[in-house]
């Protein structure tokens, strides 16, 4: 009785010790009580009366070989901290001596003990256990077999692969998948044949596991069998099989891939040409050339990329011939794309000829390809198409790439162009040339009506002169006196610095950068123009107070939240009609964010302040950053496109609207805005 009280008191002292010396003294006295101390330390630990670090201090000093069975009994404890401490003791103190006793726990009726024992044996990797595990396998039920397979896969050893291969024929699908994953860990080349034989199975999960295993083993013998899965009905399987073949294959597989290039299914041809692309083997060139005539644009694009890597005189001649193909614009597009990747002097004349092509894409890409050639013979040809409204905006960059005094005059002529982006491009190009003779013309651009143009002029002048100019430098007195009147004429009704409470809407054209990179800037510009032409009348109808382009979208303010919500769904409805009439590549997808708050008006009528910044942040939120709330969405439920999100400030007004339904998304951190913010998704139920 006295001993128990003394141990209990020492445990309390250990738990409450404020200094290291007091902790050491209590621990030293506890250790003198041996097994009695062990039992009471575990009880205190279990009942949260002894902190884990101090319980570990005692247990690691006290538990010698005689305590092994006691510690093993703790691996299935309900209290996670005790289980974790017991596992740490086994792995650091007992190690190999614990392996054989752990085998008995694999047969425990308690699933916690079985799982803990399997985890520990996987970590210990005791080869001494392999014979017994092999014997146990034939006598076990399906669940125990799965544990044994996992342990053997981590441990390895003689005969393990053979046993796992036999498990591939088991009636239990989950057990077979476990065996496949274990063989992937072992990476035994002898398992390649039995694994590839299973590739004809119908189960998708099994095929995924098989592809992962064959990729891990990395034996080239598997490539022909894996290649057959490029025809699988499941998209994920086709993609994984493509990646696996690319990893395993060499040029010997090319004949089999060529056969797939003739398949009627475009998805099969896409996968096949992707394989050829990544083989980077000159022997594939003829097949890739034939792929240029495929009816699918993606097949042609991948083939173009692959041939750009292979290059070679014959391939260049082939693409030059394609550039002159008057029968198929898609062939000419691929050809001009090739010469944007491969700068070859022999293509100069054909590319100059392409500046007169009927297709704007071909003309635009011909301009950039000529710029990449850096051949001064192209300057006259580029100057001759400065009046082409569809491509003139890319000409300044091409001329700057060529360089020399000969390009200065054509660039200066573009400073008076009606299009802002043409003037901006010309100024940037002139800045790169750093020709001092252009300074006076650039100073004139400091008075341009567009902010972006004026700022680029400032940048170019600094590059050339080293001086910092500012918009307005050089104005005469009469111009300065007229400025206030001009402001009034331009409709700046609200005084600078005034505060307005408004509904703030941010609209974004999704993936505009990706679209521009893939299809060209002109293509992206056409989509933006379509969006602009559709959005502005709807915004006007809803009484918008302010609208500003953000490049790939708009910042718009309305008197009330319902105006912003109606604008969003009306615009999406109109765009949906447009999307049904165009090719998939020309479809428009949108994101909206709506907030309500105070905005501060600057001299140009722009809306500034925290409420505006917050709206921009809400527009771009992603599911991966969602902090879930009860009643909210899961991360994967948040739509990526065609969505309308509203803040807490706006949701109440939106929810009152007829035919409108709101749903909590969850909490988000918004960069530059303190705290966590509830965001809601708005849906139109009509």
Legacy VTK file of the C-alpha trace (Angstrom):
# vtk DataFile Version 3.0
C-alpha trace
ASCII
DATASET POLYDATA
POINTS 686 float
0.000 0.000 0.000
2.818 2.309 0.989
4.774 1.441 -2.184
1.776 2.247 -4.413
1.290 5.616 -2.758
4.970 6.417 -3.077
4.998 5.536 -6.822
1.860 7.570 -7.408
3.464 10.546 -5.662
6.672 10.213 -7.683
4.677 10.087 -10.952
2.903 13.292 -9.973
6.259 14.902 -9.117
7.689 13.807 -12.467
4.699 15.190 -14.364
4.833 18.535 -12.567
8.639 18.955 -12.378
9.653 22.475 -13.404
13.397 21.882 -13.648
15.504 19.208 -15.277
17.086 18.267 -11.952
13.678 17.752 -10.304
12.572 15.646 -13.271
15.744 13.533 -13.102
15.402 12.980 -9.362
11.757 11.789 -9.662
12.617 9.519 -12.606
15.597 7.975 -10.798
13.490 7.107 -7.742
10.707 5.654 -9.931
13.129 3.325 -11.700
13.986 1.636 -8.379
10.435 0.221 -8.209
10.836 -1.813 -11.424
7.698 -3.559 -12.697
5.471 -1.874 -10.114
6.553 1.453 -11.530
5.957 0.235 -15.113
2.338 -0.719 -14.391
1.521 2.556 -12.693
3.360 4.671 -15.283
1.277 3.037 -18.041
-1.942 3.655 -16.055
-1.017 7.307 -15.505
-0.092 7.663 -19.171
-3.389 6.053 -20.214
-5.407 8.345 -17.922
-3.604 11.518 -19.142
-1.936 12.034 -15.766
1.558 11.751 -17.202
2.696 13.631 -20.299
4.051 11.557 -23.156
7.674 12.905 -23.105
8.008 12.065 -19.408
6.320 8.691 -19.771
8.778 7.903 -22.592
11.679 8.980 -20.379
10.767 6.308 -17.802
9.790 3.575 -20.278
12.939 3.858 -22.383
15.107 3.557 -19.249
13.033 0.859 -17.577
12.073 -1.523 -20.399
14.778 -4.128 -20.908
14.379 -7.526 -22.622
12.143 -8.832 -19.853
9.470 -6.244 -20.705
9.106 -7.163 -24.391
5.755 -8.957 -24.013
4.416 -6.128 -21.870
5.332 -3.566 -24.528
3.898 -5.715 -27.325
0.535 -5.708 -25.555
0.444 -1.916 -25.896
0.522 -1.783 -29.718
-3.277 -2.191 -29.900
-4.097 0.288 -27.110
-7.065 2.628 -27.792
-4.960 5.658 -26.782
-2.873 6.658 -29.799
0.004 8.173 -27.771
0.547 4.847 -25.988
0.476 2.928 -29.288
2.985 5.328 -30.807
5.314 5.078 -27.799
5.108 1.277 -27.789
5.987 1.123 -31.509
8.911 3.466 -30.936
10.177 1.252 -28.102
9.952 -1.847 -30.288
11.782 -0.247 -33.214
14.527 1.406 -31.146
15.007 -0.955 -28.192
13.898 -4.470 -29.183
14.230 -4.419 -32.978
14.886 -7.928 -34.375
13.980 -9.652 -31.093
10.406 -8.350 -31.462
9.922 -9.685 -34.996
8.995 -13.302 -34.227
6.588 -12.449 -31.346
4.881 -9.911 -33.626
3.899 -12.730 -35.993
1.486 -14.019 -33.350
-0.234 -10.645 -33.232
-0.995 -10.917 -36.962
-3.568 -13.560 -35.985
-5.166 -11.449 -33.242
-8.968 -11.138 -33.367
-8.466 -7.399 -32.736
-7.898 -5.493 -36.020
-5.858 -2.803 -34.206
-3.287 -5.396 -33.135
-3.160 -6.977 -36.584
-2.627 -3.651 -38.328
-0.009 -2.478 -35.804
1.902 -5.768 -36.054
1.882 -5.605 -39.858
3.135 -1.988 -39.840
5.974 -2.882 -37.453
7.018 -5.957 -39.427
7.046 -3.889 -42.634
9.418 -1.463 -40.933
11.619 -4.141 -39.314
12.033 -6.093 -42.590
13.164 -9.197 -40.700
14.321 -11.905 -43.120
14.135 -14.380 -40.246
10.328 -14.062 -40.376
10.025 -14.873 -44.079
9.849 -18.705 -43.732
7.108 -18.511 -41.120
5.191 -15.885 -43.101
5.374 -18.120 -46.166
3.958 -21.041 -44.166
1.256 -18.855 -42.619
0.184 -17.604 -46.064
-1.262 -20.935 -47.209
-3.188 -21.326 -43.922
-4.608 -17.802 -43.696
-7.831 -16.062 -44.616
-7.917 -13.297 -47.225
-7.408 -10.421 -44.754
-4.330 -11.993 -43.145
-2.933 -12.828 -46.574
-3.079 -9.124 -47.474
-0.997 -8.265 -44.402
1.487 -11.029 -45.195
1.788 -9.879 -48.808
2.501 -6.319 -47.704
5.159 -7.459 -45.208
6.836 -9.788 -47.706
6.831 -7.058 -50.343
8.677 -4.707 -47.979
11.019 -7.431 -46.663
11.910 -9.424 -49.782
14.118 -12.482 -49.656
14.396 -15.867 -51.406
11.124 -17.239 -52.715
9.090 -14.133 -51.899
8.499 -13.144 -55.528
7.337 -16.660 -56.393
4.820 -16.642 -53.557
3.516 -13.219 -54.596
3.167 -14.372 -58.187
0.977 -17.266 -57.024
-1.219 -14.694 -55.232
-1.919 -13.062 -58.603
-4.319 -15.939 -59.306
-6.297 -15.558 -56.056
-10.084 -15.224 -56.262
-9.977 -12.001 -54.216
-9.474 -8.970 -56.468
-8.229 -6.785 -53.593
-5.665 -9.451 -52.624
-4.411 -9.642 -56.220
-4.031 -5.872 -56.316
-2.090 -6.051 -53.021
0.211 -8.674 -54.585
0.786 -6.466 -57.628
1.745 -3.523 -55.417
4.108 -5.730 -53.389
5.819 -6.939 -56.576
6.220 -3.284 -57.581
8.152 -2.701 -54.352
10.380 -5.747 -54.953
11.111 -4.738 -58.579
11.934 -8.345 -59.476
12.333 -8.720 -63.303
11.090 -12.315 -62.991
7.613 -11.002 -62.187
7.291 -9.069 -65.460
5.774 -11.912 -67.488
3.040 -12.866 -64.982
2.221 -9.176 -64.484
1.864 -8.482 -68.205
-0.374 -11.534 -68.569
-2.879 -9.819 -66.272
-3.106 -6.705 -68.482
-6.038 -8.277 -70.316
-8.138 -8.219 -67.125
-11.152 -5.898 -67.233
-10.914 -4.334 -63.769
-9.650 -0.760 -63.982
-8.089 -0.651 -60.500
-6.115 -3.809 -61.222
-4.860 -2.429 -64.536
-3.769 0.809 -62.864
-1.831 -1.154 -60.246
-0.246 -3.317 -62.965
0.880 -0.278 -64.949
2.385 1.302 -61.837
4.195 -1.961 -61.046
5.595 -2.402 -64.565
6.757 1.219 -64.601
8.496 0.659 -61.233
10.227 -2.538 -62.435
11.216 -0.723 -65.658
11.785 -3.822 -67.779
11.583 -3.118 -71.526
10.026 -6.520 -72.202
6.720 -5.178 -70.873
6.422 -2.386 -73.458
4.645 -4.328 -76.279
1.993 -5.683 -73.892
1.447 -2.281 -72.276
1.133 -0.733 -75.729
-2.110 -2.661 -76.242
-3.706 -0.606 -73.469
-3.473 2.502 -75.627
-6.769 1.173 -77.025
-8.405 0.790 -73.607
-11.856 2.328 -73.205
-10.799 4.088 -69.982
-9.123 7.474 -70.505
-6.962 7.179 -67.372
-5.731 3.720 -68.383
-4.822 4.992 -71.857
-2.882 7.893 -70.372
-1.073 5.752 -67.789
-0.262 3.162 -70.465
1.135 5.908 -72.709
3.354 7.199 -69.902
4.472 3.645 -69.072
5.374 2.831 -72.685
7.289 6.095 -73.004
9.286 5.126 -69.908
9.980 1.544 -71.031
10.205 1.567 -74.801
13.007 2.053 -77.300
13.075 2.146 -81.103
12.238 -1.575 -81.352
8.618 -0.804 -80.525
8.202 1.691 -83.382
6.584 -0.828 -85.823
3.890 -1.635 -83.236
3.253 2.046 -82.600
2.965 2.693 -86.333
0.149 0.144 -86.509
-1.715 2.122 -83.838
-1.237 5.291 -85.873
-3.647 3.764 -88.384
-6.377 3.144 -85.786
-9.748 4.734 -86.538
-10.044 5.989 -82.943
-8.503 9.448 -82.680
-7.684 8.904 -79.000
-5.556 5.891 -79.894
-3.706 7.886 -82.546
-3.121 10.706 -80.059
-1.522 8.302 -77.583
0.540 6.637 -80.297
1.961 9.870 -81.654
2.730 10.947 -78.072
4.846 7.792 -77.703
6.670 8.507 -80.963
7.233 12.095 -79.875
8.917 11.037 -76.643
11.051 8.299 -78.220
13.058 11.057 -79.938
14.306 8.502 -82.481
15.158 9.595 -86.044
13.683 6.291 -87.222
10.229 7.606 -86.326
10.456 10.624 -88.631
8.612 9.086 -91.604
5.741 7.987 -89.378
5.516 11.435 -87.809
5.514 13.018 -91.247
2.530 10.858 -92.185
0.846 11.927 -88.948
0.880 15.494 -90.244
-1.956 14.464 -92.557
-4.117 13.163 -89.703
-7.623 14.568 -89.421
-7.141 15.362 -85.720
-5.446 18.655 -84.899
-3.919 17.329 -81.663
-2.212 14.453 -83.496
-0.794 16.977 -85.957
0.353 19.262 -83.148
2.210 16.504 -81.276
3.778 15.304 -84.521
4.927 18.857 -85.249
6.537 19.145 -81.824
8.258 15.779 -82.271
9.616 16.614 -85.725
10.888 19.933 -84.408
13.043 17.919 -82.004
14.256 15.520 -84.713
14.896 18.324 -87.279
17.089 17.316 -90.220
17.334 18.578 -93.815
14.613 16.312 -95.225
12.161 17.261 -92.492
12.753 20.969 -93.117
12.107 20.437 -96.849
8.909 18.582 -95.999
7.599 21.462 -93.897
8.548 24.014 -96.537
6.393 22.062 -98.977
3.592 22.002 -96.399
3.853 25.766 -96.027
2.905 26.066 -99.692
-0.022 23.601 -99.488
-3.001 25.610 -100.731
-5.498 22.796 -100.170
-5.432 22.572 -96.372
-5.047 25.496 -93.990
-4.389 23.125 -91.065
-1.328 21.754 -92.844
-0.014 25.292 -93.362
-0.674 26.111 -89.690
1.373 23.109 -88.579
4.153 24.057 -90.984
4.426 27.646 -89.788
4.294 26.395 -86.178
7.270 24.133 -86.990
9.320 27.106 -88.173
8.515 28.941 -84.961
10.316 26.072 -83.198
13.061 25.489 -85.792
14.795 28.569 -87.226
16.126 27.454 -90.612
17.477 29.942 -93.161
16.116 27.933 -96.099
12.589 28.793 -94.934
13.047 32.556 -95.388
11.385 32.890 -98.798
8.461 30.529 -98.035
7.795 32.369 -94.764
7.823 35.717 -96.587
5.313 34.216 -99.000
3.172 33.110 -96.052
2.715 36.772 -95.060
0.089 36.888 -97.830
-1.702 33.709 -96.721
-5.503 33.859 -96.542
-5.432 32.567 -92.954
-4.624 35.091 -90.210
-3.021 32.416 -88.017
-0.541 31.462 -90.733
0.304 35.130 -91.369
0.748 35.867 -87.669
2.994 32.846 -87.053
4.980 33.657 -90.213
5.785 37.063 -88.697
7.117 35.568 -85.464
9.063 32.885 -87.379
10.720 35.567 -89.510
11.668 37.431 -86.354
13.307 34.258 -85.015
15.389 33.968 -88.214
16.922 37.436 -87.567
17.515 37.857 -91.303
17.548 41.493 -92.513
16.104 40.396 -95.850
12.767 39.988 -94.039
12.545 43.670 -93.009
11.111 44.907 -96.306
8.527 42.122 -96.377
7.431 42.816 -92.794
7.237 46.552 -93.525
5.017 45.749 -96.489
2.315 44.174 -94.286
2.124 46.923 -91.647
-1.371 47.661 -92.929
-2.627 44.147 -92.136
-4.916 44.838 -89.168
-4.946 41.205 -88.032
-1.184 40.745 -87.680
0.424 44.175 -87.409
0.502 43.982 -83.616
3.126 41.168 -83.705
5.370 42.900 -86.260
7.180 45.262 -83.813
8.545 42.366 -81.777
9.745 40.584 -84.930
11.476 43.738 -86.204
13.158 44.247 -82.822
14.450 40.658 -82.937
16.013 41.332 -86.351
17.432 44.664 -85.187
19.576 47.236 -86.983
18.930 50.817 -88.124
16.774 49.529 -91.006
13.894 48.647 -88.639
13.669 52.050 -86.946
11.526 53.791 -89.571
8.902 51.013 -89.824
8.613 51.008 -86.035
8.251 54.786 -85.829
5.444 54.630 -88.371
3.477 52.418 -85.986
3.525 55.022 -83.190
0.525 56.726 -84.789
-1.503 53.530 -85.202
-5.098 53.554 -83.918
-4.657 50.341 -81.904
-3.228 50.711 -78.415
-1.458 47.341 -78.462
0.288 48.219 -81.738
1.606 51.471 -80.270
2.674 49.660 -77.086
4.477 46.978 -79.122
6.246 49.564 -81.243
7.443 51.488 -78.173
8.743 48.317 -76.524
10.605 47.389 -79.704
12.136 50.871 -80.007
13.234 50.661 -76.366
15.096 47.417 -77.097
16.922 49.034 -80.028
18.149 51.929 -77.827
18.531 54.231 -80.827
18.992 57.840 -79.550
17.450 59.231 -82.748
14.018 57.993 -81.580
13.919 60.059 -78.361
11.888 62.964 -79.742
9.186 60.680 -81.133
9.003 58.772 -77.839
8.583 62.040 -75.924
5.504 62.738 -78.025
4.076 59.406 -76.849
4.167 60.721 -73.266
0.991 62.618 -74.209
-0.872 59.565 -75.561
-4.469 59.153 -74.389
-3.770 55.632 -73.045
-2.019 55.081 -69.693
-0.271 51.921 -70.872
1.187 53.679 -73.910
2.451 56.580 -71.801
4.043 54.216 -69.283
5.811 52.212 -72.014
7.147 55.498 -73.398
8.537 56.293 -69.938
10.215 52.878 -69.810
11.676 53.139 -73.312
13.042 56.642 -72.707
14.744 55.458 -69.516
16.316 52.535 -71.418
17.665 54.876 -74.095
18.618 58.017 -72.118
18.959 56.785 -68.538
16.620 59.623 -67.491
13.255 59.177 -65.808
10.529 61.018 -67.698
6.905 61.107 -66.629
3.611 61.366 -68.500
2.869 65.024 -69.178
6.488 66.144 -69.598
6.639 68.562 -72.506
3.028 69.743 -72.401
2.574 73.348 -73.367
0.715 75.716 -71.099
-2.443 75.739 -73.230
-2.712 71.951 -73.003
-2.360 72.062 -69.214
-5.098 74.707 -68.952
-7.431 72.606 -71.101
-7.006 69.407 -69.057
-9.783 70.007 -66.454
-12.255 70.684 -69.270
-11.236 67.448 -71.000
-11.845 65.531 -67.801
-15.407 66.782 -67.628
-16.017 65.968 -71.269
-14.854 62.394 -70.687
-17.580 61.900 -68.105
-15.753 61.772 -64.784
-18.866 62.689 -62.818
-17.754 61.464 -59.391
-15.160 63.716 -57.763
-11.699 62.294 -57.096
-11.383 60.863 -53.573
-15.109 60.348 -53.051
-16.352 57.158 -51.373
-19.169 55.028 -52.811
-20.933 51.943 -51.440
-21.386 49.654 -54.431
-21.709 46.080 -55.616
-18.299 45.190 -57.040
-18.008 42.496 -59.706
-14.843 40.952 -61.144
-15.221 38.918 -64.339
-12.404 36.722 -65.654
-11.980 34.916 -68.982
-10.561 31.581 -67.813
-7.128 30.420 -68.987
-6.651 33.342 -71.360
-2.864 33.012 -71.056
-2.989 29.299 -71.884
-5.269 29.999 -74.855
-2.889 32.678 -76.146
0.124 30.389 -75.759
-1.620 27.511 -77.526
-3.613 29.234 -80.278
-1.912 32.611 -80.585
-2.527 36.082 -79.205
-4.889 37.020 -82.030
-7.084 34.027 -81.283
-7.233 34.998 -77.593
-7.943 38.607 -78.583
-10.913 37.509 -80.690
-12.378 35.658 -77.701
-11.852 38.725 -75.504
-13.535 40.923 -78.121
-16.533 38.578 -78.244
-16.769 38.707 -74.452
-16.525 42.497 -74.458
-19.182 42.941 -77.143
-21.536 40.664 -75.210
-20.853 41.975 -71.696
-21.060 45.756 -72.165
-24.743 45.998 -73.257
-25.800 43.704 -70.401
-23.801 45.767 -67.897
-25.402 48.964 -69.210
-28.878 47.449 -68.891
-28.154 46.597 -65.235
-27.128 50.209 -64.555
-23.378 49.719 -64.167
-21.660 52.733 -62.644
-18.131 51.884 -63.759
-16.561 49.339 -66.110
-12.867 48.747 -66.791
-11.091 46.084 -68.826
-8.524 44.059 -66.883
-7.030 42.539 -70.033
-8.763 39.183 -69.776
-11.903 40.342 -68.020
-13.576 43.320 -66.339
-13.959 45.216 -63.094
-17.564 46.487 -62.952
-19.549 48.220 -60.214
-23.346 48.272 -59.865
-25.749 50.098 -57.528
-26.878 46.867 -55.817
-25.876 43.199 -55.533
-28.934 41.926 -57.500
-27.767 43.975 -60.509
-24.412 42.197 -60.394
-25.989 38.764 -59.981
-28.412 39.288 -62.876
-25.552 40.546 -65.048
-23.545 37.369 -64.275
-26.243 34.874 -65.199
-27.471 36.834 -68.229
-23.925 36.970 -69.585
-23.353 33.258 -68.947
-26.594 32.477 -70.781
-25.536 34.553 -73.781
-22.063 32.998 -73.828
-23.562 29.491 -73.627
-25.436 30.246 -76.862
-22.152 31.374 -78.449
-20.332 28.226 -77.269
-22.839 25.971 -79.041
-21.997 27.586 -82.375
-18.192 27.330 -82.277
-15.422 24.773 -82.136
-14.350 23.625 -78.666
-11.167 25.707 -78.871
-13.227 28.900 -79.289
-15.521 28.285 -76.318
-15.565 30.953 -73.611
-15.528 29.972 -69.931
-15.945 32.537 -67.185
-15.563 33.141 -63.465
-17.393 35.850 -61.487
-16.846 37.253 -58.005
-19.261 39.692 -56.323
-18.655 41.760 -53.200
-20.350 44.770 -51.633
-18.468 47.546 -49.913
-16.949 50.989 -50.062
-14.835 52.022 -53.057
-12.633 55.107 -53.341
-12.765 56.947 -56.682
-9.478 58.071 -58.252
-8.943 60.775 -60.882
-9.909 58.442 -63.732
-12.978 57.047 -62.015
-11.237 53.772 -61.143
-12.411 51.925 -58.008
-9.804 51.434 -55.308
-9.819 50.071 -51.756
-9.985 46.875 -49.719
-13.435 45.888 -51.003
-12.169 45.964 -54.604
-8.994 44.044 -53.757
-11.048 41.441 -51.922
-13.271 40.866 -54.968
-10.231 40.147 -57.150
-8.947 37.644 -54.559
-12.310 35.848 -54.356
-12.478 35.411 -58.145
-9.345 33.287 -58.165
-9.880 31.032 -55.118
-9.108 27.326 -55.625
-10.490 24.193 -54.029
-7.050 23.199 -52.762
-7.042 26.255 -50.468
-10.539 25.643 -49.076
-10.894 25.346 -45.300
-13.959 23.127 -44.922
-16.901 24.015 -42.706
-19.908 21.955 -41.664
-22.549 22.379 -44.354
-19.939 23.604 -46.840
-18.373 22.014 -49.904
-15.629 19.467 -50.278
-12.542 20.733 -52.093
-13.300 18.751 -55.229
-16.875 20.135 -55.401
-15.819 23.721 -56.086
-16.290 24.393 -59.842
-13.213 25.648 -61.668
-15.119 27.602 -64.339
-18.549 29.115 -65.065
-19.154 29.942 -61.433
-20.428 32.950 -59.473
-18.918 33.414 -56.003
-20.104 36.003 -53.486
-18.725 37.243 -50.189
-20.437 37.396 -46.803
-21.123 41.069 -47.499
-23.129 40.240 -50.627
-24.727 36.865 -49.921
-27.746 38.147 -47.985
-28.977 40.348 -50.844
-28.266 37.609 -53.399
-30.188 35.019 -51.378
-33.336 37.191 -51.392
-33.542 37.121 -55.196
-36.193 34.981 -56.853
-34.742 31.985 -58.677
-31.372 32.348 -56.964
-29.910 29.761 -54.610
-26.796 30.244 -52.489
-24.576 27.561 -51.009
-21.718 27.903 -48.517
-18.360 26.956 -50.052
-16.216 27.379 -46.933
-13.467 29.545 -45.489
-10.579 31.031 -47.449
-7.495 33.058 -46.662
-7.354 35.972 -49.115
-3.904 37.369 -49.835
-3.507 40.853 -48.432
-6.869 40.684 -46.609
-6.643 39.792 -42.911
-8.659 36.946 -41.355
-10.626 34.023 -42.801
-13.570 34.738 -45.094
-16.736 32.775 -45.842
-17.346 32.435 -49.561
-20.639 31.334 -51.165
-21.551 29.869 -54.554
-24.607 31.390 -56.283
-26.715 29.256 -58.631
-29.586 30.185 -60.931
-32.491 27.748 -60.414
-34.696 29.118 -63.178
LINES 1 687
686 0 1 2 3 4 5 6 7 8 9 10 11 12 13 14 15 16 17 18 19 20 21 22 23 24 25 26 27 28 29 30 31 32 33 34 35 36 37 38 39 40 41 42 43 44 45 46 47 48 49 50 51 52 53 54 55 56 57 58 59 60 61 62 63 64 65 66 67 68 69 70 71 72 73 74 75 76 77 78 79 80 81 82 83 84 85 86 87 88 89 90 91 92 93 94 95 96 97 98 99 100 101 102 103 104 105 106 107 108 109 110 111 112 113 114 115 116 117 118 119 120 121 122 123 124 125 126 127 128 129 130 131 132 133 134 135 136 137 138 139 140 141 142 143 144 145 146 147 148 149 150 151 152 153 154 155 156 157 158 159 160 161 162 163 164 165 166 167 168 169 170 171 172 173 174 175 176 177 178 179 180 181 182 183 184 185 186 187 188 189 190 191 192 193 194 195 196 197 198 199 200 201 202 203 204 205 206 207 208 209 210 211 212 213 214 215 216 217 218 219 220 221 222 223 224 225 226 227 228 229 230 231 232 233 234 235 236 237 238 239 240 241 242 243 244 245 246 247 248 249 250 251 252 253 254 255 256 257 258 259 260 261 262 263 264 265 266 267 268 269 270 271 272 273 274 275 276 277 278 279 280 281 282 283 284 285 286 287 288 289 290 291 292 293 294 295 296 297 298 299 300 301 302 303 304 305 306 307 308 309 310 311 312 313 314 315 316 317 318 319 320 321 322 323 324 325 326 327 328 329 330 331 332 333 334 335 336 337 338 339 340 341 342 343 344 345 346 347 348 349 350 351 352 353 354 355 356 357 358 359 360 361 362 363 364 365 366 367 368 369 370 371 372 373 374 375 376 377 378 379 380 381 382 383 384 385 386 387 388 389 390 391 392 393 394 395 396 397 398 399 400 401 402 403 404 405 406 407 408 409 410 411 412 413 414 415 416 417 418 419 420 421 422 423 424 425 426 427 428 429 430 431 432 433 434 435 436 437 438 439 440 441 442 443 444 445 446 447 448 449 450 451 452 453 454 455 456 457 458 459 460 461 462 463 464 465 466 467 468 469 470 471 472 473 474 475 476 477 478 479 480 481 482 483 484 485 486 487 488 489 490 491 492 493 494 495 496 497 498 499 500 501 502 503 504 505 506 507 508 509 510 511 512 513 514 515 516 517 518 519 520 521 522 523 524 525 526 527 528 529 530 531 532 533 534 535 536 537 538 539 540 541 542 543 544 545 546 547 548 549 550 551 552 553 554 555 556 557 558 559 560 561 562 563 564 565 566 567 568 569 570 571 572 573 574 575 576 577 578 579 580 581 582 583 584 585 586 587 588 589 590 591 592 593 594 595 596 597 598 599 600 601 602 603 604 605 606 607 608 609 610 611 612 613 614 615 616 617 618 619 620 621 622 623 624 625 626 627 628 629 630 631 632 633 634 635 636 637 638 639 640 641 642 643 644 645 646 647 648 649 650 651 652 653 654 655 656 657 658 659 660 661 662 663 664 665 666 667 668 669 670 671 672 673 674 675 676 677 678 679 680 681 682 683 684 685
